[in-house]
């Protein structure tokens, strides 16, 4: 099964109804889909590719020397050479990563990195807010409802951060994950993934893992746990992972449009069935994050249960 690919430019034309239906199916059936023709200039996306790759070249030696997964893998390979049975590395990822947001220091090298990424983030934020409007329409919510929820009715700024990752060639991808399986904690995630090297996989509702196929200058969309709560389970956050590979240096630029830490999140749509109660608790996003950072790679249901328990105290 291929992850859905949707021509976003058709949203504002005569094929709007069909495009809305395709987006709804992407949110409901898989939790992942790709958007083409988003309106983001290809020239800007090409600059982002180059500058992120240039940035990793400055970090590559540090990854090789200090990433704990690199050291752990070397030790395992040495043990294997001594006749010990190989075992998979736990609790580590074969990933070089750094994050940034507008109010924190950014890398100053390579030149033009900050200027280009600020331009890129501005375009991605516009796309995120347009998609939230689409989501509100599909869910039958008042226009602006999700943004109001994320900002506590305008009292705070929604969190908007970007993570740049690289997954370098790995000599033993059977022994380490690129990035362990997880769901995302927040709201809407917009990923500009590598268009040459694969590795991103999403788990379908039937348990199968499928590739999110590389596609030039497309933006991959998925929803986090907070959208699952707001939609009362209609748009579930999907499990996904990155496979380590022997070949290629996979680039990944993920932007997260999340609630403010003090924002209160609760179901905004009725539960299935007449008279049914809400399936998800209400909580403050910051409280959820305190649980999430400790249990990111575990099942999400206990995280929701912890919020329900906290609400009854």
N, C-alpha and C positions, 0 to 999 in steps of 0.2 A: 504493500500500500504506500502510495506517495502522499506526503503531506500536502494539503491543498495550497494551490497557488492562485492568488486573486489579483486581478487587474484593478487597482484602487482608483484609477482615473475614471472608471466607468460609474463610480458612485455618484458623480454629478451629471450624468447623462441619461439617455433614454433607457439604459440597462440598470438603472438604480435598484429596482426591485430585486432583480436577479443577483446583483452584487450584495445587497443587504442579506439576502437569503444565504449566499455563500459565506459571508462573514459570520452569520448566526451559526451555521453548521460548523464552521471552524472553531468557534468558541465552545459549542456544546458537545460536538462529537469527538474532537481530538484534544482541544486545548492549545493547539499550535497551528499556525498557518503562515504562509508567506505572502507579502504584498509586493507587487511590481508596480511601476509607474506611480510612485508615491508623491511625485512633485519635487523630491529632493534632487538637485542637479547632479548628474553623473560626474561632472567635473569635480564637485565637492567630494563625492564618495571616493573618487580616485585619489584625491589628496589625502583623505583620511587613511586609506589603505597604505599609501606610501609612508606617511609620517608615523603611523603606528608600527609599521615594520622597521623603520629607521630607529624608533624609540627602543624596540626590543633589542636591536643590535648593540645598543649602549648598555643593555641590561643582561645580555646573554652570558657573559663570563660570570657575573654575579649569580645567575641561576645555577650554572654548573658547579660553582664553588660552595654555595650556601643553601640551596634548596634542600630541605630534609629528605624529600623523596629520592633525590639523586644519590645521596649518601646511603640511604636505606637500601636502594636497589643494588648499588655496588656491593654492599655487604651480603645481600642475599645471593647474588651471582657468585660471589666468592665462596659462600657456604655450599652452593650447589656444586661448584668445582671440587669441593672436598668430599662430595658424595652424599651430602644431606639433601633430603627431599625439598623441592622448591615450594614456597608458600607465598600467598599473595600479601602485599603490603596493605596494612589496615590504617585508616585514619590519616592518610596523606594523599595528595593529588599531584600529578605531573603537570603543574601549571605555574607559569609566571604571571603575576597579576598585580595591577595597581589600580586604585580608584581615585576619582576626583569629582568635585562639585564646585559650584561657582564661588562659594565663600571660603574655600580652602586653597592652600598653595598648589600650583600646578607644575609639572615638569617644564623647565625653561630650555631644555635641549631634547630633541633637535629644534633648530630655529623654526618659527612659524607653527609649532605644535599647538600652543595655546590659542593662537588666533584662529587656526583651522578648526580645532575642536570646539571652540566657543560657537563658531558659525554652524558647525554640525549639530551641536546640542540644541541650538535654537530651532533648527529645522525639525529635529526629532521631537522636541517638546510640542511644537505645533501639530505634528502628526499624532502624538499621544493624546492631546486634548481633543482632536477631531475624532479619534477612535473612541474616546470616552463618550462623546456625544452620540456616536453610532450605537454604542452599547446601551446608553440610556434609552434611546428610541426602541431598540430591540427588546429591552426588559420592561418597557412601558413606564419608565420613570420620568419624572419632571425634568426638563432640560436643566442641566447644571447640578443635578442631585449628587453625582459622584464627586465632582470637584468640591462641592460644599462639604460633603462628608470627609473628604481627604484634608480639608483646611479648617475643619471645625467651624463651618459657616463663615469662612474668611478671616478668622482670628489668627491663623498661622499660614505659613507657606507650605504647600505640598513638598515633600522631599523629592529631589530630582538628582540622581547620581549616575555616574557612568563608570563602568569597569572595563579596562582593557586587559585582555588575557592573550597569552600565547601558549601553545602546547607543542613544544619542540619534539623533534624525532626522539623516540624512546627505544632503546635497544631490546627491551623485554616488555612489550605491552601486555603480555599475559600475566605479569606480576604486579601491575600498578594501574590505577585508574587515571585517566586524564582529569576528570572531575567526577566525584562519586554521585550516584543517583540522589535526587532531592526534588522537592517542589520549592518554588520561590515564595518568599514570605510576603511580598508586598502587593502592589496593584497591577500595573500594566508594564510589561517588559518588551522592549524593542531591541532586537539583536541584529547587528550588521556582522554576519558571519563570513568566514573565508569562502571564496567562490571557487577555490581550487582543491582544497583538502577537506574531506569530510571528517566525521567523528561525533557530531551531535546526534543523539538519538532520543526519541520520546516514547514513553510507554502508552500503548493504546488501552482503552478500557478492558479489553479481553486479555491483557497481560503481555501481549507481544511488544517487543522493542522494534522500532522502525527508524530508519535514517531520516534526518531532515536534510534533504539533498542540497548540496551547494548550488546556488543560483546567482548569477552575476547581478550585483547592485540591488538585490531584493532585501527587504527588511522582514525578519522573522518576528512574529508576534506571539506572545503567550501571556497568560494571566497567572497572578499569584494568589496566595491564600486569602488576601483581603477581598478580592473580587469573588472568590468562592463564597465568602460570608455574605457580602452585599447582595449577591444574586441568589442567596439561600440554596446554594448547591447546584444551581442551573449551569453555571460556568465553573467547572472544577479546575483547580490548579493541577497541571499534569506533571507526573514524574518525568525527569529527563536527566541525561548524563552525557559526559564526553569520554569517548574511548581514546586511550593513548594509541599512537600508531608509530610504526617504524619510519615512515617516510613523511616528509613535509613538515613545515612549521606553521601550524594552524593558528590563524588570527581570529579573535572574537572581540567585538565591541558591543557591550550590553548596556543599555540605558534603562533606568528603573524610575518609573513615575509612581511614587508611593505616598501613603498618607503621612501627614506630620506626626511626630511621635506622640503628641497630646491629643490627636484626633480620636474621636469615638467611632468605632466601626460596629455596625449591626445589620442584620438582614433588612433589605429595602423592598423585597418582594414577598408575596405570600408563599408559604410552604405548599407543596403539592397536596391536593385533596381539600375538600370543603371543610372549613373549621379547623384545619390542622395548625398546630403551633409551629413557631419558628424552629428550624432544625439546628441553628447555630446561635451561640451566645453573642451578646454584645460585650465589647471590651475596648480598652484604650490601646491603640496600636503599639505604643512603647512597651506596655506590659507584655504584649504578645511577642515582641522582639526579644525580650529578656529570656523567654522560654525558647524561642526559635534558635538563638545563637548556640544554645546548649544541645539542641536536638535537631539540627538542620538536616542531618542525614538519616533521621528516623521517621517513622510514620507520622503523618500530620494529625491524625485523629486524636492522639493524646495531647497534642498542643491545644486543640480546640477544647478538649475536655478540661484541661487545666484552667482555661479562661472561664469555662462554665462554673467550675468549682470556686474560683476566686470571686465570681459575681455573687455567689450565694453566701459568702462569709460576711 
